[in-house]
Amino acid sequence: MENELAALEAKVAQAAAQIRQLRADNSSLRQQVAERADENARLGEKLAAAKARIEALLKQIPETEP
């Protein structure tokens, strides 16, 4: 009985350690997702600005008759 309790205690301790590690990993991953979302938004803004500049330049090109 004593051995079974010790084994169970070890398994509970191992499970608790895994839970702590998973929580830390989850926190890190959430931060990475937030950083990537910010970067994605920033790049989207840059893309929109580049598109606007290209469209403005295309309007300056005179149309030619075939």
C-alpha positions, -999 to +999 in steps of 0.1 A: +000+000+000+028+024+009+045+017-025+013+023-044+008+057-026+043+067-033+039+058-070+006+077-071+023+107-055+051+106-080+025+105-109+006+134-095+038+154-091+048+146-127+014+156-139+016+189-120+050+196-135+037+189-170+007+212-163+031+240-152+052+235-183+022+235-206+009+267-190+043+283-195+044+271-231+008+284-237+017+318-223+047+320-246+027+309-276+000+335-268+026+362-268+041+350-301+006+350-316+000+386-304+034+397-318+026+381-352-008+397-353+008+431-347+034+424-374+007+412-397-013+444-392+018+465-397+026+447-429-010+451-441-007+488-436+025+489-456+009+469-483-020+492-485+003+522-487+023+506-515-008+497-534-020+533-531+013+546-544+013+522-573-023+532-582-013+569-581+016+562-604-005+542-628-029+572-631+000+594-642+009+571-671-008+585-702-030+561-721-019+552-756-041+546-786-034+513-804 
